[in-house]
Amino acid sequence: MVKVSVVMPNYNGEKYIGEAIKSVLNQSFNDLELIIVDDASTDNSRKIIDSFEDERIIKLYQHKNRHVAYTTNVGFSRARSQYIARIDSDDIWAKDKLEKQVKFMDENPKYGACFSRVEIINESGDISNSNIDLLNHFNYAPNRSQKEWLNYFFDEGNCLCNPSALIRKQTLDQIGNGYNIAYVPAQDLELWCRLLIKAPIYIIEEKLTYYRWENSDTKISGNDTKSEIAFYNVHTLIRKHFFDIMNNQEFIDFFQERFKNKKSKTDFELDIEKAFLLLGSDKRSNIKWLGIEKFEELFKNINNVEILEDIYGFELKEYYKLYRESNFFDHSLRRQIFENETKIHNLSIEKEKLISENIELRNNLNNYHNELTNMLNSISWKITYPLRKISRFKKGK
């Protein structure tokens, strides 16, 4: 049995997959297998994959395209190792990524997974700072406890880079099923939540993963408007079912500090606490339909009205007021918001480019002035001064 199984899903990744495969095979840690699962690519991916004859590679070819979560789960099911790593076919790893992560996991058996910090690379493979927001998103989240991570994921969503993960297979087997295929393109967020219920996670403070960012029809994630809408909708679904993945005691352990009534413990009482949490779960757009939907179920029993009023201080008029605050079925408004955010994002990129160009021009100008000053102060320039003066005198005659 190998120590690490690396799972690489691919769909039409001919442009970068060769580089991605080499970055895995060239790892300083070599007790690994690379499971490449091609998702019925229509380009030259298969030809490139077949060109690698390393005995550590397992090649799986799907006959029907089912997208990244399903394809990755096929790879997970073939893994026979202590740890599982994930890499996309357009990303790259630092040579010592697995070596450092395996060492950490071996020395810290309580952790279910560890991650690394990230560099963003462009189409040419060069480190790029054009997407500062994404870079900050991946690199400035501190390490947290299980409770803190689950509360963060519930409120804010994901901030961990999927291709940077090394997962303990024993923990993955405990939670079962790998990715939930219903949650593409945010399937990794839901997986991290299930994993965190069983074990803590850790981020290694080194940039060991090179994450490629570009617009492409072959990528599930992107920065176009449709991708933004998909992320929003899937994150909403994940929040809706967030508490379904934990039992009552786990819910109390991780979220009791936010309860309206800290003594809540029965199924009914905990349903009320979940309703309040869902009511405030979507900070970005102030759409509260998740909580409203939960309260709708609770108000089907008229006896619950007095309990909500007396114990939780929540009156019917407050519930009715929620309907006036947001048109939570209007997807067109969300679409317009995302389009505006995309325009703002593109303008910020253009601004960064112009700032970089100005810096380069100023540097060139300073270099020119320095060269001119050095020349004017040079001995040769001073010695030839009389000759230049005679030359100007003759021209003036």
C-alpha positions in Angstrom: 0.0 0.0 0.0 1.3 3.4 -0.9 1.3 6.3 1.5 -0.5 8.9 -0.7 -3.0 8.6 -3.4 -3.2 11.7 -5.6 -6.5 12.1 -7.4 -6.5 14.2 -10.6 -9.8 14.8 -12.4 -9.5 16.1 -15.9 -11.8 17.4 -18.6 -10.4 18.9 -21.8 -7.2 19.9 -19.9 -4.8 19.4 -22.8 -3.3 22.8 -22.3 -1.9 22.2 -18.8 -2.3 18.5 -17.8 1.2 17.5 -18.8 2.6 20.1 -16.5 0.3 19.1 -13.7 1.2 15.4 -14.0 5.0 16.3 -13.9 4.5 18.3 -10.8 3.1 15.3 -9.0 5.6 12.7 -10.4 8.5 15.1 -9.5 7.6 15.4 -5.8 10.4 14.9 -3.4 8.0 12.5 -1.6 7.6 9.6 -4.0 5.7 6.9 -2.1 2.6 7.8 -4.1 0.1 6.7 -6.8 -1.4 9.2 -9.2 -5.0 8.3 -10.1 -6.0 10.3 -13.3 -9.7 10.2 -14.0 -10.5 11.7 -17.4 -14.1 12.8 -17.6 -14.8 11.9 -21.3 -12.5 14.7 -22.7 -13.0 15.6 -26.4 -9.5 17.2 -26.8 -6.0 15.6 -26.8 -6.0 14.9 -23.1 -6.0 11.2 -23.4 -3.0 11.2 -25.8 -1.1 13.4 -23.3 -2.0 11.1 -20.4 -1.0 8.0 -22.3 2.4 9.5 -23.1 3.3 9.1 -19.4 4.5 5.5 -18.7 5.3 5.9 -15.0 4.2 2.8 -13.1 2.8 5.0 -10.3 0.0 6.3 -12.6 -3.4 4.7 -12.7 -5.4 5.9 -15.7 -9.2 5.8 -15.7 -11.3 6.9 -18.7 -15.0 7.8 -18.2 -17.3 7.2 -21.2 -19.7 10.0 -20.2 -19.0 13.5 -18.8 -20.4 13.9 -15.3 -18.4 16.8 -14.0 -15.7 17.2 -11.4 -17.4 15.9 -8.2 -18.5 12.6 -9.7 -15.2 12.1 -11.4 -13.1 12.9 -8.3 -15.3 10.4 -6.3 -14.3 7.7 -8.9 -10.7 8.4 -8.0 -11.4 8.4 -4.3 -13.0 5.0 -4.6 -9.8 3.6 -6.2 -7.4 5.0 -3.5 -5.7 2.5 -1.3 -3.5 4.6 0.9 -3.1 6.4 4.2 -3.7 9.9 2.7 -5.5 11.3 -0.3 -4.5 14.5 -2.1 -6.4 16.4 -4.8 -5.0 18.3 -7.7 -6.8 19.8 -10.7 -5.3 19.2 -14.1 -4.3 22.8 -14.5 -2.7 23.4 -11.1 0.9 22.8 -9.9 2.5 21.8 -6.6 5.8 22.9 -5.1 8.3 20.0 -5.2 8.2 19.5 -1.5 4.4 19.9 -0.9 3.6 16.3 -0.1 6.8 15.8 1.9 5.9 18.6 4.2 2.2 17.7 4.5 2.8 14.0 5.1 5.4 14.9 7.8 2.8 17.2 9.5 0.0 14.6 9.4 2.2 11.8 10.6 3.3 13.9 13.6 -0.2 15.2 14.3 -2.6 12.2 14.1 -5.6 14.2 15.5 -6.0 16.2 12.3 -8.3 15.0 9.5 -6.7 17.1 6.8 -4.1 19.8 6.2 -3.9 22.5 3.6 -1.3 25.0 2.4 -1.1 28.6 1.4 -1.4 29.4 -2.3 0.2 31.3 -5.2 -2.1 32.3 -8.0 -0.6 31.6 -11.5 -1.8 32.8 -14.9 -2.1 31.0 -18.2 1.7 31.2 -18.7 2.3 29.7 -15.3 3.7 33.0 -13.9 2.8 34.1 -10.4 0.1 36.7 -10.8 -1.2 39.3 -8.4 -4.0 40.4 -10.7 -6.6 38.7 -8.5 -5.7 40.1 -5.1 -9.1 39.3 -3.6 -8.7 35.6 -4.4 -5.1 35.6 -3.2 -6.2 37.1 0.1 -9.2 34.8 0.3 -6.9 31.7 0.3 -3.9 33.1 2.3 -5.1 35.2 5.2 -7.6 32.9 7.0 -6.1 31.9 10.3 -6.0 28.4 11.7 -9.2 27.8 13.8 -10.8 25.2 16.0 -13.4 22.8 14.7 -16.1 25.0 16.2 -14.7 28.2 14.8 -14.3 26.7 11.3 -17.9 25.4 11.2 -19.3 28.8 12.3 -17.1 30.5 9.7 -18.2 28.2 6.9 -21.8 28.6 7.9 -21.6 32.4 7.9 -19.1 33.1 5.1 -18.5 30.1 2.9 -15.2 28.4 1.9 -11.8 29.9 2.0 -9.7 26.8 1.6 -8.0 25.9 -1.7 -9.1 22.4 -2.8 -5.9 21.4 -4.6 -3.9 22.2 -1.5 -5.6 19.6 0.6 -4.1 16.4 2.0 -6.8 14.3 3.6 -6.5 11.4 6.1 -8.3 8.5 4.3 -9.5 7.1 7.6 -11.4 10.3 8.3 -12.7 10.4 4.7 -14.0 6.8 5.2 -15.7 7.9 8.4 -17.8 10.6 6.7 -18.4 8.5 3.6 -19.2 9.2 -0.1 -16.5 11.8 -0.9 -18.0 14.8 -2.5 -21.8 15.4 -2.6 -22.3 15.6 -6.4 -25.4 17.8 -5.9 -23.2 20.7 -4.7 -21.0 21.5 -7.7 -19.3 24.0 -7.8 -19.0 24.2 -4.0 -18.7 20.5 -3.3 -15.5 21.0 -1.4 -17.1 23.3 1.2 -19.7 20.7 2.1 -17.0 18.0 2.4 -14.9 20.2 4.7 -17.9 20.7 6.9 -18.6 17.0 7.2 -14.9 16.4 7.9 -14.7 19.0 10.6 -17.5 17.3 12.6 -15.1 14.4 13.0 -11.6 16.0 13.2 -9.8 19.4 13.1 -8.0 20.7 10.1 -4.7 22.7 9.8 -3.2 25.2 7.3 0.6 25.0 6.8 1.9 28.5 6.5 3.8 27.9 3.2 2.8 28.5 -0.4 3.0 25.0 -1.6 0.2 25.1 -4.2 0.1 27.0 -7.4 -3.6 27.6 -8.3 -4.3 28.6 -11.9 -7.0 31.2 -12.5 -8.4 31.9 -15.9 -11.7 32.0 -17.7 -12.4 28.7 -19.4 -15.4 26.7 -20.6 -13.7 23.6 -19.2 -13.5 24.9 -15.6 -16.5 24.5 -13.2 -15.4 27.5 -11.3 -14.8 30.9 -12.9 -15.2 34.6 -12.5 -18.1 35.1 -15.0 -21.6 36.0 -14.0 -23.1 32.6 -14.4 -20.4 31.1 -12.2 -21.1 33.7 -9.5 -24.8 32.8 -9.6 -24.0 29.1 -9.4 -21.8 29.7 -6.4 -24.5 31.7 -4.7 -27.3 29.2 -5.3 -25.2 26.2 -4.2 -23.9 28.0 -1.1 -27.6 28.7 -0.2 -28.5 25.0 -0.6 -25.5 24.0 1.6 -26.7 26.4 4.3 -30.2 25.1 4.0 -29.0 21.6 4.9 -26.0 22.7 7.0 -27.3 21.2 10.3 -28.6 18.0 8.7 -25.0 16.6 8.6 -24.7 16.7 12.4 -26.6 15.1 15.3 -28.2 17.1 18.1 -25.2 16.9 20.4 -22.8 17.9 17.7 -25.1 20.9 16.9 -25.1 21.9 20.5 -21.3 21.5 20.8 -20.6 23.6 17.8 -23.3 26.3 17.9 -24.7 26.6 21.4 -22.9 30.0 22.0 -25.2 31.5 19.4 -28.5 30.0 20.8 -31.3 32.3 21.7 -32.0 30.0 24.6 -28.7 28.4 25.9 -30.8 25.6 27.6 -32.3 24.4 24.3 -31.8 20.6 23.9 -35.0 18.9 22.7 -35.6 18.3 19.0 -38.3 21.0 18.9 -36.1 23.6 20.8 -33.1 22.8 18.6 -35.3 23.3 15.5 -36.1 26.8 16.7 -32.4 27.5 17.2 -31.7 26.3 13.7 -34.5 28.6 12.4 -32.9 31.6 14.1 -29.4 30.8 12.8 -30.7 30.3 9.2 -32.6 33.6 9.5 -29.3 35.4 9.7 -27.2 33.1 7.7 -27.0 35.1 4.5 -25.3 38.3 5.4 -24.2 39.3 1.9 -27.6 39.8 0.3 -29.9 39.9 3.3 -32.1 37.2 1.8 -33.6 35.4 4.7 -35.8 32.9 3.1 -34.0 29.9 4.7 -35.0 31.0 8.1 -38.5 32.0 7.0 -39.0 28.5 5.5 -38.0 26.9 8.8 -40.3 29.2 10.8 -43.1 28.4 8.3 -42.9 24.7 9.4 -42.9 25.7 13.1 -46.0 27.9 12.7 -48.0 25.0 11.3 -48.6 24.1 14.9 -50.5 27.0 16.5 -49.2 25.9 20.0 -45.7 26.9 18.9 -46.7 30.6 18.7 -46.8 31.1 22.5 -43.5 29.2 23.0 -41.8 31.3 20.5 -43.2 34.5 22.1 -42.6 33.6 25.7 -39.3 31.7 25.6 -37.6 33.1 22.5 -39.2 36.6 22.3 -40.2 36.1 18.7 -43.7 37.3 17.8 -45.8 36.7 14.8 -45.6 40.3 13.7 -41.8 40.0 13.4 -42.3 37.0 11.2 -44.7 38.9 8.9 -42.3 41.8 8.8 -39.6 39.6 7.2 -41.7 39.3 4.0 -41.5 43.1 3.6 -37.8 43.3 3.9 -36.6 41.2 0.9 -38.0 40.0 -2.4 -36.2 36.7 -1.8 -37.5 35.0 -5.0 -36.1 37.7 -7.4 -33.1 36.1 -9.1 -32.9 39.0 -11.6 -31.8 41.3 -8.8 -29.0 38.9 -7.8 -27.9 38.6 -11.4 -27.6 42.3 -11.7 -25.6 42.5 -8.5 -23.2 39.8 -9.8 -22.8 41.6 -13.1 -22.0 44.8 -11.3 -19.5 43.0 -9.1 -17.9 41.5 -12.1 -17.5 44.9 -13.7 -16.0 46.3 -10.5 -13.6 43.3 -10.4 -12.5 43.9 -14.0 -11.9 47.6 -13.4 -9.8 46.8 -10.3 -7.6 44.4 -12.5 -7.2 47.2 -15.1 -6.3 49.6 -12.3 -3.6 47.3 -11.0 -2.2 46.9 -14.5 -2.1 50.7 -15.0 -0.4 51.1 -11.6 2.2 48.5 -12.5 2.8 50.3 -15.9 3.3 53.6 -14.2 5.7 52.1 -11.7 7.7 50.7 -14.6 7.7 54.0 -16.5 8.9 55.9 -13.4 11.6 53.4 -12.9 12.7 53.8 -16.5 12.7 57.5 -16.1 14.7 57.4 -12.9 17.2 55.1 -14.6 17.5 57.5 -17.5 18.2 60.4 -15.2 20.8 58.4 -13.3 22.6 57.4 -16.5 22.5 61.1 -17.7 23.8 62.3 -14.3 26.6 59.7 -14.3 27.6 60.6 -17.8 27.7 64.4 -17.1 29.8 63.8 -14.0 32.2 61.4 -15.7 35.8 62.3 -16.3 35.6 61.6 -20.0 32.8 64.0 -20.4 34.7 66.7 -18.5 37.9 66.1 -20.5 36.1 66.4 -23.9 34.3 69.6 -22.9 36.9 71.9 -24.7 36.5 69.9 -27.9 32.7 70.1 -27.8 33.1 73.9 -27.2 35.4 74.3 -30.2 33.0 72.2 -32.3 30.0 74.4 -31.4 32.2 77.6 -32.1 33.1 76.3 -35.6 29.5 75.5 -36.4 28.5 79.0 -35.4 30.9 80.7 -37.8 
